[in-house]
Amino acid sequence: MYRRNLLIILAVTIGLSVGYAASFSLDTKGKCEKTEQTIKQNSNISGAYACFEPGVIEVNLSERVEENAQLECVCRRSINGNVVLEAITRANP
């Protein structure tokens, strides 16, 4: 009985340790969060800037763009009370 309890405690401890270590090593940011961070770092943008997954904010794309590209993110920039929506798309192969 003592060995069984010790084995269970050891397995739980190892599992929690591995899970804890994996949570720091895995990149959990979404594609739009990475896009937002990259744009903020590489651009001189003033005002608020945020990127969202498709469907969170509706954006009108031209028919040509819709047919030839896949919407990845919609970014919203707000400066001096004006809001600008930017569609981040990837060309279809």
N, C-alpha and C positions, 0 to 999 in steps of 0.2 A: 504494500500500500504506500509506503514511504517513497519508494523508487518511482512509482507511477505519478505521485503528486510532484515530485522533483522534476520529472520529465516534462510534465505539463507546464510547470512554472518556467522551465528552461525554454521550451518551445514558444511560449507566449512572449518571453523576454526577447528572444532572438527575432521573432516576428515583428514586434514593436520597434526594435532597434533598426531592422532593415527598412521598415516602412518610414520611420523618421528620417533616416539617411536618404532614402529615395525621394522623399518630398522636397528636399533641398536641391537634389541633383537634377530633377526633371524640370523642364521649362514649361510652366503652366499658362503662360500668357497666350491669349488668342491671337489670331492673325491680325485682326483690326487693332488690338492693343499694341502689337509690335509695329504696325504701320504708323499709328499715331505717335509713338515714341520716336521712331526714325524721322518722321517729318518734323517734329519739334526740335530734334537735335540738329538736323541738317539744314534747317530753314530759319530765316529771321522773321518769325511770325509773331505779330502782336495781337493781343486779344485772346479770347478763349478758343480752344481747338479740341475737338473730340471726334473719334471715329467709332462707328457702330456696325454691327453685323447687318447684312441685307435684311430688309423687312422691318427693322426697328424704326427707321425714318424712310418715308417714301421719297423717291427721287425720280423725276421724269427723264428717261433716256430716249434719244432719238431711235427710230425704228432700225436704222442702219447699225447703230451701236449695239442694240439689244440682240440683233441677229448674229453679229460677229464677235461679241465679247461676253464674258461672264462677270457679273457684278460681284466683287469681293467685299468691299466696304463702302460705307457712305460716311464722309467726314463733314462735320459742321464747323464752320468758322464764324465767330461772332466778334465784330469790332464796331465800336461806336453805334450800337443799336442795329446794325445791319447784319443779317444772317446769310451766309453763302454756303450752299451745299455742293460738295465735290464728290463725284462718283469715282471710286477706284476700281478699275476693271482690268481684266486679263483677257488678251485675245484668245479666241477659240482656235485650236489647231486645225 
